[in-house]
Amino acid sequence: QGSVLISYVISETGEVVDVKVDRGVSASLDREAVRVMLASPKWTPAKLFGKNVRVKFTIPIKFSITG
């Protein structure tokens, strides 16, 4: 269990790209966090002066054991 810190970019087309583990927990949890981000549906891309632009985000993905 723990938090994997992931950075990723939302492209001009709304796709999740350039997913990277900034701070990992274990190899298996790191891979799962990357898999989940890459499997996410398309996002609404950011706009700058009316044009779609790439934007980088960083989020923690928390894993916990429930019993």
SULBELCOR-V966469 format. One record per residue. N is the residue number from 1. PSI is psi in radians with two decimals (none if undefined). D_FIRST is the distance of its C-alpha to the first C-alpha in whole Angstrom. Layout:
BEGIN
n=N psi=PSI d_first=D_FIRST
n=N psi=PSI d_first=D_FIRST
END
This chain:
BEGIN
n=1 psi=2.79 d_first=0
n=2 psi=-3.04 d_first=4
n=3 psi=2.25 d_first=7
n=4 psi=2.16 d_first=9
n=5 psi=2.07 d_first=13
n=6 psi=2.40 d_first=15
n=7 psi=2.55 d_first=19
n=8 psi=2.88 d_first=22
n=9 psi=2.39 d_first=25
n=10 psi=2.07 d_first=27
n=11 psi=3.08 d_first=30
n=12 psi=-0.40 d_first=34
n=13 psi=-0.02 d_first=33
n=14 psi=0.11 d_first=30
n=15 psi=2.61 d_first=28
n=16 psi=2.12 d_first=25
n=17 psi=2.97 d_first=25
n=18 psi=0.83 d_first=24
n=19 psi=2.25 d_first=21
n=20 psi=2.56 d_first=19
n=21 psi=2.01 d_first=16
n=22 psi=-0.65 d_first=17
n=23 psi=2.00 d_first=14
n=24 psi=2.99 d_first=11
n=25 psi=-0.97 d_first=8
n=26 psi=2.84 d_first=9
n=27 psi=-0.73 d_first=12
n=28 psi=-0.73 d_first=11
n=29 psi=-0.63 d_first=8
n=30 psi=-0.80 d_first=11
n=31 psi=-0.71 d_first=14
n=32 psi=-0.71 d_first=12
n=33 psi=-0.75 d_first=12
n=34 psi=-0.76 d_first=16
n=35 psi=-0.76 d_first=17
n=36 psi=-0.76 d_first=16
n=37 psi=-0.75 d_first=18
n=38 psi=-0.43 d_first=21
n=39 psi=-0.08 d_first=21
n=40 psi=2.61 d_first=22
n=41 psi=2.96 d_first=25
n=42 psi=2.52 d_first=28
n=43 psi=2.93 d_first=28
n=44 psi=2.07 d_first=31
n=45 psi=2.68 d_first=32
n=46 psi=2.72 d_first=33
n=47 psi=2.49 d_first=36
n=48 psi=2.03 d_first=38
n=49 psi=0.67 d_first=42
n=50 psi=0.05 d_first=42
n=51 psi=2.40 d_first=40
n=52 psi=2.40 d_first=37
n=53 psi=2.78 d_first=35
n=54 psi=2.48 d_first=31
n=55 psi=2.35 d_first=29
n=56 psi=2.40 d_first=26
n=57 psi=2.73 d_first=23
n=58 psi=2.24 d_first=19
n=59 psi=2.67 d_first=16
n=60 psi=2.45 d_first=13
n=61 psi=2.06 d_first=11
n=62 psi=2.30 d_first=8
n=63 psi=2.35 d_first=5
n=64 psi=2.69 d_first=5
n=65 psi=2.18 d_first=6
n=66 psi=2.52 d_first=10
n=67 psi=none d_first=13
END
